[in-house]
Amino acid sequence: MISFKDQLAKDIEQVFINTQEFADIHTLEGVELPCVVNSNSVGNRKYNRASSFDDGLYEYNIEVIYKYDDYPRMLIYKTNISFDSGQYEVSNFALDDGMVTLKLVLVS
């Protein structure tokens, strides 16, 4: 029987970060790698924790998901990076089970 961690690694490689399924090739800091880019889940910043409305400001413009092994560097909050043809500021970097979720804000 295959372990959960082995199955997860297999699913990451064969399904989630597969260019025949969800991923496309993008360029992160000059390195081409398969990523899933989501620009439809733009996060609204909440006015404050007690309120249920937002102030119309955005926390990030795009969310990039990729395998850490494809770009094994930790990206630091508020640093500027290049992604595809744009310059972005790192709003959030999360590493879970070998997958990176990177939230980026377009630098004007």
C-alpha positions as a Markdown table, in Angstrom:
| # | Residue | x | y | z |
|---|---|---|---|---|
| 1 | Met | 0.0 | 0.0 | 0.0 |
| 2 | Ile | 1.3 | 3.5 | -0.9 |
| 3 | Ser | 1.7 | 5.9 | 2.0 |
| 4 | Phe | -0.2 | 9.2 | 2.1 |
| 5 | Lys | 3.0 | 11.3 | 1.6 |
| 6 | Asp | 4.0 | 9.2 | -1.4 |
| 7 | Gln | 0.5 | 9.6 | -2.9 |
| 8 | Leu | 0.6 | 13.3 | -2.3 |
| 9 | Ala | 3.9 | 13.7 | -4.1 |
| 10 | Lys | 2.6 | 11.6 | -7.0 |
| 11 | Asp | -0.6 | 13.8 | -7.2 |
| 12 | Ile | 1.5 | 17.0 | -7.1 |
| 13 | Glu | 3.6 | 15.8 | -10.0 |
| 14 | Gln | 1.0 | 14.0 | -12.1 |
| 15 | Val | -2.1 | 16.2 | -11.6 |
| 16 | Phe | -1.7 | 19.6 | -10.0 |
| 17 | Ile | 1.6 | 20.7 | -11.6 |
| 18 | Asn | 1.1 | 18.9 | -14.8 |
| 19 | Thr | 1.2 | 21.1 | -17.9 |
| 20 | Gln | -1.3 | 18.7 | -19.6 |
| 21 | Glu | -3.8 | 19.4 | -16.7 |
| 22 | Phe | -3.7 | 22.6 | -14.7 |
| 23 | Ala | -0.2 | 24.2 | -15.0 |
| 24 | Asp | 1.5 | 26.3 | -17.6 |
| 25 | Ile | 5.1 | 27.3 | -18.0 |
| 26 | His | 5.9 | 30.7 | -16.4 |
| 27 | Thr | 9.1 | 32.5 | -15.6 |
| 28 | Leu | 9.9 | 33.3 | -12.0 |
| 29 | Glu | 13.1 | 35.3 | -11.5 |
| 30 | Gly | 14.5 | 34.1 | -14.9 |
| 31 | Val | 13.7 | 30.4 | -14.2 |
| 32 | Glu | 11.0 | 28.7 | -16.3 |
| 33 | Leu | 8.8 | 26.3 | -14.3 |
| 34 | Pro | 5.3 | 24.9 | -14.4 |
| 35 | Cys | 2.9 | 26.9 | -12.3 |
| 36 | Val | -0.8 | 27.3 | -11.7 |
| 37 | Val | -1.6 | 31.1 | -11.8 |
| 38 | Asn | -4.8 | 32.3 | -10.3 |
| 39 | Ser | -5.8 | 35.9 | -11.0 |
| 40 | Asn | -9.5 | 35.3 | -10.2 |
| 41 | Ser | -9.1 | 35.0 | -6.4 |
| 42 | Val | -7.9 | 38.5 | -5.6 |
| 43 | Gly | -8.1 | 38.9 | -1.9 |
| 44 | Asn | -9.8 | 42.0 | -0.5 |
| 45 | Arg | -8.2 | 43.4 | 2.6 |
| 46 | Lys | -10.5 | 43.5 | 5.6 |
| 47 | Tyr | -11.0 | 46.9 | 7.2 |
| 48 | Asn | -10.5 | 45.4 | 10.6 |
| 49 | Arg | -11.0 | 42.0 | 12.2 |
| 50 | Ala | -14.3 | 43.1 | 13.9 |
| 51 | Ser | -15.9 | 44.3 | 10.7 |
| 52 | Ser | -17.5 | 42.2 | 8.0 |
| 53 | Phe | -16.9 | 44.7 | 5.2 |
| 54 | Asp | -13.7 | 45.4 | 3.2 |
| 55 | Asp | -12.1 | 48.7 | 2.4 |
| 56 | Gly | -11.7 | 48.0 | -1.3 |
| 57 | Leu | -7.9 | 47.6 | -1.2 |
| 58 | Tyr | -6.3 | 44.4 | -2.4 |
| 59 | Glu | -3.8 | 42.2 | -0.6 |
| 60 | Tyr | -2.5 | 40.7 | -3.9 |
| 61 | Asn | -3.1 | 40.6 | -7.6 |
| 62 | Ile | -2.1 | 37.1 | -8.5 |
| 63 | Glu | -1.6 | 33.8 | -6.7 |
| 64 | Val | 1.1 | 31.5 | -8.1 |
| 65 | Ile | 1.3 | 27.8 | -7.1 |
| 66 | Tyr | 4.4 | 25.7 | -7.9 |
| 67 | Lys | 6.5 | 22.8 | -6.6 |
| 68 | Tyr | 9.2 | 24.0 | -4.2 |
| 69 | Asp | 11.7 | 21.6 | -5.9 |
| 70 | Asp | 11.3 | 23.5 | -9.2 |
| 71 | Tyr | 12.3 | 26.8 | -7.5 |
| 72 | Pro | 13.9 | 25.9 | -4.1 |
| 73 | Arg | 14.1 | 29.4 | -2.6 |
| 74 | Met | 12.2 | 31.1 | 0.1 |
| 75 | Leu | 10.8 | 34.4 | -1.1 |
| 76 | Ile | 10.7 | 37.1 | 1.6 |
| 77 | Tyr | 7.7 | 39.3 | 2.3 |
| 78 | Lys | 7.9 | 42.8 | 0.7 |
| 79 | Thr | 10.7 | 41.9 | -1.7 |
| 80 | Asn | 10.4 | 42.7 | -5.4 |
| 81 | Ile | 10.6 | 39.8 | -7.9 |
| 82 | Ser | 10.1 | 39.3 | -11.6 |
| 83 | Phe | 7.3 | 37.0 | -12.7 |
| 84 | Asp | 6.7 | 36.6 | -16.5 |
| 85 | Ser | 6.9 | 40.1 | -17.9 |
| 86 | Gly | 6.0 | 42.0 | -14.7 |
| 87 | Gln | 7.6 | 43.2 | -11.5 |
| 88 | Tyr | 5.8 | 42.2 | -8.3 |
| 89 | Glu | 6.1 | 42.5 | -4.6 |
| 90 | Val | 5.8 | 39.4 | -2.5 |
| 91 | Ser | 2.7 | 39.7 | -0.3 |
| 92 | Asn | 2.7 | 36.1 | 1.1 |
| 93 | Phe | 4.9 | 33.0 | 0.7 |
| 94 | Ala | 3.6 | 29.7 | 2.1 |
| 95 | Leu | 5.2 | 26.3 | 1.8 |
| 96 | Asp | 3.0 | 23.3 | 2.5 |
| 97 | Asp | 3.8 | 19.6 | 1.6 |
| 98 | Gly | 6.2 | 20.6 | -1.1 |
| 99 | Met | 3.9 | 23.1 | -2.7 |
| 100 | Val | 4.5 | 26.9 | -2.7 |
| 101 | Thr | 1.6 | 29.4 | -2.7 |
| 102 | Leu | 2.9 | 32.8 | -3.6 |
| 103 | Lys | 0.8 | 35.9 | -3.5 |
| 104 | Leu | 2.0 | 38.8 | -5.5 |
| 105 | Val | 1.2 | 42.5 | -5.8 |
| 106 | Leu | 1.9 | 44.3 | -9.1 |
| 107 | Val | 4.5 | 47.0 | -8.6 |
| 108 | Ser | 3.4 | 50.2 | -10.4 |
